[in-house]
Each structure stands twice: as structure tokens, then as C-alpha cells.
């Protein structure tokens, strides 16, 4: 585990810091506002913010004497990759990614239009994408032919809200 991973898990080891991230997930906030919301002093909130910042889980913007924090969502998501299991499999040259996946997981495939897509991996339903050696591929798993040693990252697309709109229509 890297030093950054250790900082991330240390930062997430506090209920106060987790609540700070929850409040920041709603919108950017001043440290003093976070302190008020959490019922703690500004210096204590600032210490917690510093730990989150050192773990690269929040970003700080400074406007004069005002410090505003926002979450660094990308790093929060990356921190969870540590829990992804690594499975090894040996296949013949020319094997499709679909066949390789079937060698390590229970895969359910469903026809969508003119393509077959994987709708479940080990009983976990959802939409999946994959990266080959860190790069997204536009090929379907049936058309991805393995010709050399490769690292595949199989990712379930989680329903994460990017923007929530509360729209009020005037009469």
C-alpha cells in the first residue's frame, strides 16, 4: 500500500472528516461553515480539512482570508480501487476477452440491439466497461481478441449523480 493510500485511509478513519466530505458533496463550503455545521471550532475544522487535503481528497481555494473546500471526487473513487481483487488466468493466443472473463467470473450476456452486452458479473447486475492496460477500448468483449499479455480492468458503472437539477417552472 502506498503512502498516499495510507493517508487516504487515515483521512477516512474519522467520522468528522467523513461528514465533512458528505457536506462538501452537496456544495463547496467555507471551513467556518463546515465548523458550524459540525458543531466544532474553526481551528479543529481546519485541522481536519488539512488531513483531507494532504490525502488529496479535497481541494482548497483561497479568496483573501476565506478558504473554500471542494471534494476531489476522482481521488475519492480511485481510493476504492485498492479493494478490487486481482485474478490471473492463462489463455490461448486469439482468445476473446469474453471467453477470458468467463474463465474467472460468472458472466450473463444479453442482446441489446445488434450487440450482446454483459449485464451481470458474478451475479452483480449493472453496466460494465473495461480498460486494456489503462486505456478504454471501443471494442465489444466479443471482438476484443487477446494477442499478448494484458491487464484488463473490469469496471461496473455506478449510478453516481453528476448534477442534480431541481427545476421550478414559473406559471
Rosetta blueprint (number, residue, H / E / L):
1 X L
2 X L
3 X H
4 X H
5 X H
6 X H
7 X H
8 X H
9 X H
10 X H
11 X H
12 X L
13 X L
14 X L
15 X H
16 X H
17 X H
18 X H
19 X H
20 X H
21 X H
22 X H
23 X H
24 X H
25 X H
26 X H
27 X L
28 X L
29 X E
30 X E
31 X H
32 X H
33 X H
34 X H
35 X H
36 X H
37 X H
38 X H
39 X L
40 X L
41 X L
42 X H
43 X H
44 X H
45 X H
46 X H
47 X H
48 X H
49 X H
50 X H
51 X H
52 X H
53 X H
54 X H
55 X L
56 X L
57 X L
58 X E
59 X E
60 X E
61 X E
62 X E
63 X E
64 X L
65 X L
66 X E
67 X E
68 X E
69 X E
70 X E
71 X E
72 X L
73 X H
74 X H
75 X H
76 X H
77 X H
78 X H
79 X H
80 X H
81 X H
82 X H
83 X H
84 X L
85 X L
86 X L
87 X L
88 X L
89 X L
90 X L
91 X L
92 X L
93 X L
94 X L
95 X E
96 X E
97 X H
98 X H
99 X H
100 X H
101 X H
102 X H
103 X L
104 X L
105 X L
106 X L
107 X E
108 X E
109 X E
110 X E
111 X E
112 X E
113 X L
114 X L
115 X E
116 X E
117 X E
118 X E
119 X E
120 X E
121 X E
122 X L
123 X L
124 X E
125 X E
126 X L
127 X E
128 X E
129 X E
130 X E
131 X E
132 X E
133 X L
134 X L
135 X E
136 X E
137 X L
138 X L
139 X L
140 X L
141 X L
142 X L
143 X L
144 X L
145 X E
146 X E
147 X L
148 X L
149 X L
150 X L
151 X L
152 X E
153 X E
154 X E
155 X E
156 X E
157 X E
158 X L
159 X L
160 X L
161 X L
162 X L
163 X L
164 X L
165 X L
166 X L
167 X L
168 X L
169 X L
170 X L
171 X L
